[in-house]
Amino acid sequence: MDRILRYTFRVNRALFKKFRYIAEYEGRSANKEIEQYIKRRVREFEKLHGEISVSEKED
């Protein structure tokens, strides 16, 4: 099983252009910038609520 999940993301075009600008400013692709946001949010959530247990087989 591929560990990388492909996910379609719908967002306002102008907002995403601004987001891409920020990502490029930070030296990242938009995809890597989204990944950083997700990692930060999971850390914040788990700090408050405890570690989330997931299986690699779950989708």
N, C-alpha and C positions, 0 to 999 in steps of 0.2 A: 504494500500500500504506500502511495506517495505521501510523505509527511507534510507536503506543502498543499494547502487548501486554496483553490481558486474560488474567488467570491466576487460576484457582480455588485458593484457599488453605485447607487444612483445619488447624484448630488447636483445642486444648482451649478451650472457651468461657470458663472462669474466667481462664485465662491471657491470652486475648485481651482480656477486660474490663480486666485490669490494664495491658496494653499500650496500650489506648485511653486509659486514665487518664494514662499517661505522655505519650502523643502530645498530648493536650489540654493538659497541663501545659506542654509545650514549644511550644504554639501551632500545632500541626499536626494535620491529619487523620491517621487511622490509615494511610491509603494513602501520604501523604507521609512519614510516619515510617518505614514499611517501605522506601520508596525511598531515604531517607537511610541506613538500615542497609545496603542493597544497595550503594550507592555507596561507603560506607566499606569494606566487605568487599572489593570489587573493587580499590580503591586499595591496600589492605593486601596482597592477593594479588599484584598487579602489581609492587608495590615489591620483593617477594621473588623473583618468578619472571619478571618482564618483562611487557611489554604484551601483552595478549590481542588477537589480530587476529580480527575478525568482519566478516561481510558483512551489510549491511542486508537482503539477501534471505534470510538464514538464519533459521530459526524455532527 
